[in-house]
């Protein structure tokens, strides 16, 4: 019997050809740019207006900043989550089974591992695109405290890589597309509620705080995003960054191997 580590954590063989997959997805995205982008951006923008300016009129400030300033970085972080995760769940599943895009690509010199890696990298790019636009909006509204918020743009690619890898892992094991509904209640919603988007995690019970730190990656994303946006830097951001890099590497490799295992059955 083969060692599971050698199956699921085998280093994939990748080459420049994975960017052919990325280019293909970019070309399709540009043809439907308005529709794709508008849907993914409306939710964080509606939250910013409704919660930031609506509820913010009752909650004067948190941690020395206005409520709208407090939640703005969290909404930037959730825009990264939505863009990358849904791109590599619904989007990838449609390309994989209904459009037979994977079958067409692997008929070329591009390998299956490169197809999957290209999909994940495109998911990370969607995160970068969405985060950049939301950042521009909050900057125009005067919700940033200095130029450090520009570092969130490259950081959003790392975040997208993580959530795209999570999504690909999930897509590799679900029996059918209906199972993606579970991610809304078991993954997306808990992170939105308990990762510090709308209130500090420090007001939660200790057990919930520990759970958020260990199992909700959005907690670390928001910690870094909020620190850079408000220019409130501390050592916890370094820990969050190291934690995110480590699990991104693990899940990127795992996602490729899981999907290859599914598709070669």
Secondary structure, DSSP 8 states (H G I E B T S, - for coil): ---HHHHHS------TTHHHHHHHHHHHHHHTHHHHHHHHHHHHHHHIIIIIIIGGGT--EETTEEHHHHHHHHHHHHHHHHHHHHIIIIIHHIIIIIS-HHHHHHTTT--HHHHHHHHHHHHHHHHHHHHHHHHHHHHHTT---SGGGGHHHHHHHHHHHHHHHHHHHHHHH-SSGGGGHHHIIIIIHHHHHHSSSSS-GGGS-HHHHHHHHHH-HHHHHHHHHHHHHHT---HHHHHHHHHHHHHHHHHHHHHHHHHHHHHT-
